[in-house]
């Protein structure tokens, strides 16, 4: 489920090129604070994936809500 969530979120990524230095910026609007900046588009995509994965793991660890993306919901459920 985690892999499907990450892949779905990455499909929502938006990229642009900075005119000043030609570097690439990427973000996932649904995932607040998830962004990357790199010299090439491929490096930016890879960095964005790594940032997203860390953001998801930290959110789960802290029991913070994650946005539902393409119908995929990740949530920590109480086991009683």
Secondary structure, DSSP 8 states (H G I E B T S, - for coil): -HHHHHHHHHHT-EEEE-TTT--EEEE-TTSTT-EEEESSHHHHHHHHHHHHHHHHHHHHHTT-----BTTB--------
